[in-house]
Amino acid sequence: MSPYPPGAEELGRGPVLAPRDLDLDALERDARAQLGEMAYAYYSGGAEDERLITENVGAWRRIGLSPRVLVDVSEISTTTTVLGEEVMHPVLVAPTAIHRMATPDGELATARGAARAGTVMTLSSLSNTVLEEVAAAGGGAPQWMQIYVLRDRGRTKDMVERVAAAGYKALVLTVDAPVSGLRSREIRGGVHLPGDLELPNLAHAAAARAQRDGFMAVVSREFDPSITFDDIGWLAEVSGLPVLIKGVARGDDAARSMESGAAGVVVSNHGGRQLDDAPATADVLAEVVDAVAGSGEVFVDGGIRRPSDVVKALGIGAQAVMVGRPVLWALATGGDDGVAGLLTWFAHELRRTMALCGTPSIQDIDRSVLDASRSPG
Ligand SMILES: Cc1cc2nc3c(=O)[nH]c(=O)nc-3n(C[C@H](O)[C@H](O)[C@H](O)COP(=O)(O)O)c2cc1C
């Protein structure tokens, strides 16, 4: 039986039918008007000069596709698996913090929207809703939980055990934030956690700090900057869950993650919020896929804005992609309907791109779909 709400299975297969248009720039403008300047600055901002945010998008644009013709594409299937769980399409929700700044239901709305769209939501440990309630809102759809190793290892262990008990299917350990990036826009805009919001997965002091000093202070005071590859095995053991290492940007780090007990990696630069001079994710995905060499699953996020970006990522060798900011714009403008609508648009128009590429199933998408004259590496 499908773990998704009735109707979600329809998303995974069928012919290419009526087009669906979605203008993500207009969605962002509408969201900005809804959110107000402080919340918009938090969601949209990045580190330093914010060049990497633009680079992430541009790097996918620079990769070309090489369509095959005269393939029977009357039926297209976008269904696939992620860490053994079936999803209706390979577009997952990236972990992003503080959803109650976008909509009163916050992460509950995101979880409902992702479940209706037949895909995995990754809950940020910096959520405004306690992890058990978000698990319940997913109604049995597979969910993952993003964690940081906190300076307080006892609290980290407690959280990880609760994550497993609540039914999450994987831990996503974020490793690209040993300290916070320099978020100039946050500093200049006085971005902070509104006084009526909590960070219930962390200690109460963390929320008080985020209200008083902003989010950079939380990263630097709560997260343990001493973690190394040796901690991966501990997390896998304590949780009994597969652990994905998020924030990997090099082949050698990916290989060491796998040797240290990870189930896979997420190629990510935190949406350009940490080191502005890090590479765009599209540019390092192939190196990471080659280093992992089938020993686990590789995911990627950063600048994925079009269904064609999804085909490019899968062509290079990703198992699935994650989307960050567009989900926040959808959440701010439409709550759970907005999130379901965004993800359904990706699924629907992914089918069209797959038909145009001559790849009727996800398994058909490999490096031969990439235009060799406009591909990374
Ligand atoms: C507002 C915001 C908050 C984020 N919070 C987290 C977080 O709590 N944990 C984490 O691992 N990544 C976090 N990220 C990074 C995302 O998981 C993801 O890597 C990034 O947003 C992907 O890029 P995109 O926004 O271009 O799609 C955050 C990103 C944004 C925009």
The ligand as a MOL file (V3000), in Angstrom:
LIG
                    3D

  0  0  0     0  0            999 V3000
M  V30 BEGIN CTAB
M  V30 COUNTS 31 33 0 0 0
M  V30 BEGIN ATOM
M  V30 1 C 16.1920 29.8830 4.7830 0
M  V30 2 C 17.0590 28.6700 4.6940 0
M  V30 3 C 17.2750 27.9230 5.8410 0
M  V30 4 C 18.0660 26.7800 5.7610 0
M  V30 5 N 18.2040 26.0030 6.8820 0
M  V30 6 C 18.9200 24.8730 6.7990 0
M  V30 7 C 19.0040 24.0220 7.9290 0
M  V30 8 O 18.4320 24.2800 8.9750 0
M  V30 9 N 19.7560 22.8890 7.8130 0
M  V30 10 C 20.4000 22.5610 6.6450 0
M  V30 11 O 21.0530 21.5360 6.5630 0
M  V30 12 N 20.3110 23.3460 5.5510 0
M  V30 13 C 19.5760 24.4770 5.6010 0
M  V30 14 N 19.4600 25.2540 4.4800 0
M  V30 15 C 20.0830 24.8310 3.2110 0
M  V30 16 C 19.1090 23.9610 2.3910 0
M  V30 17 O 18.9440 22.6950 2.9710 0
M  V30 18 C 19.6110 23.7360 0.9600 0
M  V30 19 O 20.9250 23.2400 1.0070 0
M  V30 20 C 19.5560 24.9590 0.0710 0
M  V30 21 O 18.4720 25.8030 0.3880 0
M  V30 22 C 19.4310 24.5120 -1.3830 0
M  V30 23 O 19.5330 25.5760 -2.2410 0
M  V30 24 P 18.2860 26.3220 -2.9290 0
M  V30 25 O 17.6670 27.1660 -1.8500 0
M  V30 26 O 18.9560 27.1230 -3.9930 0
M  V30 27 O 17.3430 25.2830 -3.4770 0
M  V30 28 C 18.6810 26.4120 4.5260 0
M  V30 29 C 18.4570 27.1780 3.3900 0
M  V30 30 C 17.6520 28.2980 3.4580 0
M  V30 31 C 17.4070 29.0880 2.1940 0
M  V30 END ATOM
M  V30 BEGIN BOND
M  V30 1 1 1 2
M  V30 2 1 2 3
M  V30 3 2 2 30
M  V30 4 2 3 4
M  V30 5 1 4 5
M  V30 6 1 4 28
M  V30 7 2 5 6
M  V30 8 1 6 7
M  V30 9 1 6 13
M  V30 10 2 7 8
M  V30 11 1 7 9
M  V30 12 1 9 10
M  V30 13 2 10 11
M  V30 14 1 10 12
M  V30 15 2 12 13
M  V30 16 1 13 14
M  V30 17 1 14 15
M  V30 18 1 14 28
M  V30 19 1 15 16
M  V30 20 1 16 17
M  V30 21 1 16 18
M  V30 22 1 18 19
M  V30 23 1 18 20
M  V30 24 1 20 21
M  V30 25 1 20 22
M  V30 26 1 22 23
M  V30 27 1 23 24
M  V30 28 2 24 25
M  V30 29 1 24 26
M  V30 30 1 24 27
M  V30 31 2 28 29
M  V30 32 1 29 30
M  V30 33 1 30 31
M  V30 END BOND
M  V30 END CTAB
M  END
